[in-house]
Amino acid sequence: MSTKFQYLHVNYSMRSKAGTTGDDAKLEINMSGHEIKDIKNVAVKQFTINNSSFNITSHKDTLKFAIVRRKTDGTVDYKRFIIRIPNGYYQSVDLIGTSKEGTTSVINALILAIEDKKVMSETSAFSLVLTQDPNTFRVSVKATVGSNNGGDWWFVPLRRTNDTNDGLWLDLGFDASHLTDESTLSASSLEPNLTFEGTPGFYKMSTSYPDGATTYVAPNPTTIENIQGLYLTSDALSSGSTYQTNDNNRHLQAKPGNILEFVQFDKEHYSTISYKPEHLHYHSLNGKPLNQIDIGITNHDGKLYKFNEIGRFHLVLVFEVELTDEISKEFIKLCNEEGYEKAHTADKLILRKR
């Protein structure tokens, strides 16, 4: 059976005007009566976007941590803290800072602005400063016990498994095994485990540090500036032939997803990404007709961007459509009439005597 190709151009500026730029980056496209029928395959032909995507987004803009104190009588107190960073694109030196920037970096300024940096009613507040080594790009944490505060103290970076907001510790070079699951942090869980020395996720604080010493140094360089790319997704256009891995209770599983294409960002930030695959990634729709199409833009973690978190884009979809013979009632009537006339000519009539 022969086929033909039809194309659909999707422009960022043509998104629904009913919402705001803070809406999820998902387009609902109505074909307005121009239904595409008998679709055999669909693929992304071309995708162009201004690479101005945020690296601090609504799904990744928090740092959570706790300060744990064991008092001299052996009882344990703790307090959770959270800082939320304004969404935007940041270079790591501005976000984290080096020893020269001190508290002028975005994160350190937000930590400094926390009003009550105490666990309970101790004498003085703790201090917390993050810095980045300009050569290795590894982040150091210096958590200092307030003066005249007795007992033992620990800095505890937190991350909640399956949280809708991933947090930023992993992007700052922390290893997941060196973070503490927020849901496991409670007084009942801490009381029986008073020896935290050497426990991953608990880092001993001091009242002062020798030159160059810190509470903790991340094992990996920060990747906060590195936006790997984005996913184009669609429930209507995907056929379950593309699989995506996910962490299900620490078991890596692959399941069918709604991914149309992964677009790699292979140029500097604020440049134009022009993606035109040499070999099209076809999704089989098995003759399905379409009058409604959805297109989503997600980050490389599979979570929808907001429209104001990404640059303007232009998408070209190609549909391979099967050509079928359409036979109307009028055509059938004409065929029947022609057949009748041909079969009832004088030379074909047989007269029978009774």
N, C-alpha and C positions, 0 to 999 in steps of 0.2 A: 504494500500500500504506500502511495506517495505521501510526502509531507511538505509542509511549508513552514516558514519561520515568521513569528510575530514578535514585536518588541514593545516593551513598556519602559518609559523614562520616568523615574521618580526623583523629584527635586525637593530638597530640604525646605525651600521657601513655600512649597505647596502644601505643607502640613496643615492640619486643622487649626484655624484661627480662633477656635472656641476656647482653647486653653491658654496657658502661659508657657514661657520658655522653661519653667521649672517642671513641666510635665514629663512623664517618662517618654524616652525617645522611641515611640512606637507609632507607626502610621497605619491607619485603617483606610484602605483605598477601595472605593466603590466604582465599578466599571460603568455605572450609569446606563445600564441597558445594553452595553456593548460587550456582552459576555464572551469570553474566550472559550470555545468549545473543543472537545476532543483533544485535550492536551496530552501529548505523549511524554514530553520531558520539559523541564525548566532549568535554567542555569543563570548565574550572574555573569553577564557579558563584560561589564565594566563598572568600576566604583571609584569615584574621586572624592576626596575629603580634604579640607584644610586641617592640618595637624595642629589644632589648638586645644586638644582634649585636656581636661583637668586631670591631675594626678592625685588631688585630694577631692573626693566626690562624696555624695550623700551616702554611698555604701562603704566608704573607706575614709573616715575623717576623725576617728577617735583614738586616743591612747588611754587605756585603763590600767591602773596599778593599785596596789594596796601597800600599806605600811603595817607590819606586824610587830607588836611589842610584847616581850616577855618580861614581866615585872620581877622585882627581886624576890617576891613571895612565890613565884612560879606560875602565876596566872597569866593568861594570854589575852591581849586585846588586839584588835585590828580595825582598820578603816579603809574603805574603798574610795578611790578618787578617779575622776574622768575629766579629760580635757578634750574639747571639741574644736577642731581647726576649721576656720572659714574655708569653704570650698574654693578651689582655684588651682592654678598651676604654679608650683614652687620649685626653684632650684634647691638642692639639698643644703647648700651653704646658708641660704636664707631661712630655710625651714628648721634646720638643726643647729647650724652655727659651728664655728671652731672655737678654740680657746680665746681667740682674739675678740669674737663677737660677744661671748659671755651670755648674759641674759637678754641681749637684743634680738636673738633669733626668735622666730614665731613661736616655736614650742616652749622655749624657756621663758618667754614673756608671759605665755598663758599659765605656765606652772607658777611663776612668781605672783600672778594675779589671784591665785586660789586664796580665799580669805582665811580659812581655818586649816592650816597645815599642822594639825595635831591629831593624834589618835583619840585621846580622851581629854584629860585635864592636866597634862604634863606641863612643866615649867615653861618650855619654849618650843617654838615650831621647828620642824625639820626643814631641810633644804634639798632641792633636787635639780641637777643641771645635766643636760645632755650636750655632748660635743662630738664632732666628727673629725677624724684624722684626715687632713687634706691630702695625704699620700696614699693611705690604704682604704679610705672611705668607710672605715669601721667606726661604729658609734660607741662612745663610752658613756656610762652612767655614773654620776657621782651623787650618792644619796648620803646626806650628813645628818647625824643625830643632833637635835637641838642641845644647847649648852645646859648643863646641870640636870639632864634627864638620865635617870638610872635605868638599869635593866639591859636587855639585849634587843636589838632592832634588826629588821630585815626589810629590804625592798623587794616587792613581788610584782613583776609584770603580769598582767592578766589577759586572757583571751577566752571567750566562750565558744565552745564547739557548736557549729551550725547557727551562729549568730548572723542576723541579716546584715549587720555592720561588721566587716571583717577585722577592723582595727588596723593599726599601722606597724605593729611591732615586727612582723615578718618582713615588711618593706624596709625596715630600718636595720635589717641584717640579723635579727634574732632568729634562733632556731625554734621550731614549734615545740620540741622536747624540753626547751628551757623556759617555756611559759607555763603558767599555772591556769588550769581551767577555772574560770570564775565560779562556776556552779559548785565546785568542790570546796570552796573557801568558806568555812564556817567555824564558829567557836568549838563545836563538838569535834570537828576534824582536826583542829589544831591542838587541843588539849593533850591528846595522847601522843602527840608527835613533837615533843618540845626540843628535840635535837635536829635543827634544820641545817647544820653545817654540812655542806656538800650535797644538799638536796637540790636537784634542778628546779629552777623557778623561785628559789629563795636565796637572796644575796645579802650577806651580812653588811650592815651599815656601821660606820665609825663616827666618832666625834670630830676626828681630823684625819687627814691623809698626808703621807709624805709626797714630795713633788713627783708628779707623774702617776701616782697611784689613783685608782678609781674603785667603785663598787663592783662594776661589771663591764666587760668589753664584749660587744656582739661578735660572734664567730665569723660572720659573713659581712661583706661590704654592703652598704645601703644601695637599694635599687629603686628608690623613690622617683627618680627622674626617668626611669626606663619604662615607657608604655609600650608593651609588646605589640599591641594591635587591638582589633575589635572583631566581634562576630556579627554577621548579618544573620538574622533568624526569621523564621516564618512558620506558623502553625499550618497555614493553608498550603504552602508550597513545599514543605518538607515531607518526605515519604517514609521516614524511619530508617533510611539506609545509611545515615550518618550517626555514628556512636560517639558518646562523650563520657570520659571517666569522671567519677566523683568519689568522694571519701564517705563511705557509709559505715559509721562506727569503726573507723580505722581499717576498713577493708576497701581496697581500691576496686571499684566496679565500673564496667562499661555498659551504658544503656543508650537506646536510641534517643536522639535529641532533635530539636527543631532547627538545627544549624544549617544555613544555606551555604555560608562561606566564611573562612577566616581571612581577614585582611591584615597582613603584617605591616607594621610601621617601620620602614627601613630607611627613613630619612630623619633629619633633625626636626626638633619641635619647631612649630610655626612654618614649616614647609608644606608643600602640597603633596599628598599621597595619591598616586594614580595607579590603580590596580587593574590590570587587564590580563587575565590568565591565558597562558599559551594553550593549555588544555582545559576545556570547560568541565566543571564539576556538575554533571547532570543529576537531577532528581526526577525519578520516574513518577508520573501522576496517573498512568494507565487510563488515559482517555477522559479524565475528570474535567468537567466544565467549571469555570470560575467567574463569579460576578463580584466577589469580595476577597481582597488580598490584604494580609497584614505583614508589615515589615518592622522588625525590632533591631535596635542597635545596642549590643551589650558589650561590657568590658571583657577582658580576657579571663575573668573569673566567672563569666556567664551571667552577670547582673546588669539589668537595664541601666543605661545612662539616662540622665535628664537631658532635655534638649539644650539647656544652657551650658552643659558640660562638654559638648562636642562641637566641632566646627561644621560649617556648611558642607553639604555633600550632594552628589548626584549619582544615581544608581540606574543602570541599564540592565533589564532582565530580558532574556530571550526565551521564547516559548516555541517548542517544536510541536506543530499541530498536524494531526492526521487528516488527510483529505478524504472525505466520504461523499458518495453520490447522494444528493438530496432529491427525493422523488415526491412531487406534490400530487394532490388529488386530481388536479387538472391534467397533469402529465399522464397519470394512470388512465384517466377517462379517454384521452386522445389515443393512447396505445390500444385500449380495448376497442374503440371505434374503428381504428385502422385495421386491426386484426379481424374484426367482424366483416368489414367490407372486403378484405382480401380472401376471406374464406367463403364468401357467399357470391361469387361471380357465376355467370351463366354456365360456364364450362365445368364448374365444380358441383353444380346441382344435380342430383339424381332423383328422377321422377319414378315413383313406384305405382303400378296399377293395382287396383283393388279387385 
